[in-house]
Amino acid sequence: QVQLVESGGGLVQAGGSLRLSCAASVIISRFNVMGWYRQAPGKQRELVATITTGGFTNYVDSVKGRFTISRDNAKNTVYLQMNSLKPEDTAVYYCHARQWRAVGYDNYWGQGTQVTVSS
């Protein structure tokens, strides 16, 4: 059974940094893409960043230059380094993994970790 466990969230002042971790219970190389989403109160969940097995990354415009996604295959962990945090980054952050099948794909989600940025 696939489990994704996030950690590293917390309360930080604007301009500060946090690093989120997502530890998988399986070998992460089985996932075609992994990433981070976030959901703020009253808003829809949005994509923050993704990374493929080949190491290609993608970011939502609002975090480009501030956030960095990375993966450590030996530790089966994906990270999100968040710098220059802003109050609008406040949200619950979710780890996501997708595995393509012969037909369709499987999605996996973590339970989420709260990030709160104070002004």
N, C-alpha and C positions, 0 to 999 in steps of 0.2 A: 504494500500500500504506500502510495506516495504521500509524504508529508512535507510541507514547507513551513519552517518556523522562523519568523522574523524577530529581530531584536535590535536594540540600539536607539529606539525612539526616546523622546523625553521633552523637557522644556528647555528652551534656549533663547537668549536674547537675539534681537535682530542683528545681523552681521556675523553671528556665530556659526559654528559648524557642528554637524553630526554625521556619524557613519552608521548606516543601516546594514544589517547582515541578514541574509536569508539562507538558512541551512536546510539542505534537502536530505531526505531519508534514503535517497537512491542516487546513483551516479548521474550527475547533471548532464553529462555528454549525451544522454538519451533524449534530452529536450532540444528541439530545433531552435527554440528561442526562449529566453527568460527575461523577465523585466519587472519593473516597479510601476504600480498604479497608485493613485491617491484619490481620496474622496473627502471633500470638505463638507461641513454641515449644510444641508439644503442644496447640495450640488451633486451632479452626476460624477461617477467615477471616471477619472481621466488617466490616460497613459502618461507616464513621466519619462521613462527610458527603457530601452530594450537592448539586449546583447545576444548575438547569435552564437552558435557553436564555433563559427569561424572568427568570432571576435568583432564582428561589425556591430557598431552601436548607433542608436538613434535616440534623439531627445525631443521633447516638446519644446517649442521655442522659448517658453517662459523660464526654462532652467538651463538653457544652453550657456556654456561658459561658467556655470556655477556648480553644476552637479556632474558627477562622473560615475558611470556604472562599470563594474569590472566583475570578473569571475575567477575563482580559484578551483580548478577541476580536482586538484588533489584533496581539497577540503570539502568538495561538493557544496560550495557556498558562493553566493552572488552578493555583491556589495553595492551600496549607493552612497558615495561620498557627497555630502551636501555642504557647500560653502556659501558664504555671504547670504545666509538665510534671511528671508523676508516674512513679515506677518502673513502674507498671502500664501506662503508655503504650508501654513497650518492645515493639517489634514490627518486622516488615518492612511498610512501607507501600506499597501499590500504587495506581497511578492507573487509573481505569476510565472507559470511555466507552461509551455505548449509542446506537445509531442504529436507530430504528424503520423497518421496511419495510412494504410493503403487507400482507405476512403475516409475522408474527414480527419479530425484531430481530437485530442483530449486536452482539456484545460485543467490546470491545478492552481489552487489559491492557498495562500497562507491566511492566518487569522487576523493579520493586521497589527500595526504598531502605531501608536499615537505620536505625532510630532506637533509640538506647539511652539510657535515663535512669538515672543512678546515684543512689543514695540518700545 
